[in-house]
Structure formats: C-alpha cells, structure tokens
Amino acid sequence: MISLLMWREIIKMETDPTLGKLSNSIFYPLKTSIEASNNNWNITLGSSFLLLLLGILLIYTSPKIGNSGERTN
C-alpha cells in the first residue's frame, strides 16, 4: 500500500510544473520508443534485468576483491 507520505509526493509532483516537465523530458522519449513495438519492450526489460543481476553480482563480489591482510586468511 502506498503510504500517506508517498501520496503527498505524488500530488506534489503533479501540481509542480517544473517536476512534471523534467519528468516528461526524461521519460517521454523512452516511453514512445518502448510503445513502438514489442521487441523494444522486451529489450528494455531484458537489459534492465541483466543490469540488476550485474549490480547484485558486483555487490556480492566486491568485498572479496583486494589483498587479504596478514591476519585475515
């Protein structure tokens, strides 16, 4: 469920013209290209999923990269 604070932010975004213009300028080209065909939608979902997996993998392996100390074998 959406909390009251989130609803306030949504209403604020809808009433503030600068946030709406910024949001539209960023996401409208993405929306139009995705709606052009199903292949674009599938590519967007697939690449997002791969980026998410890559991020999880990097977070998991980042502590293991580096020189181990003398006491930490």
Secondary structure, 3 states (H helix, E strand, C coil): CCCHHHHHHHHHHHHCHHHHHHHHHHHHHHHHHHHHCHHHHHHHHHHHHHHHHHHHHHHHHHHHCCCCCCCCC
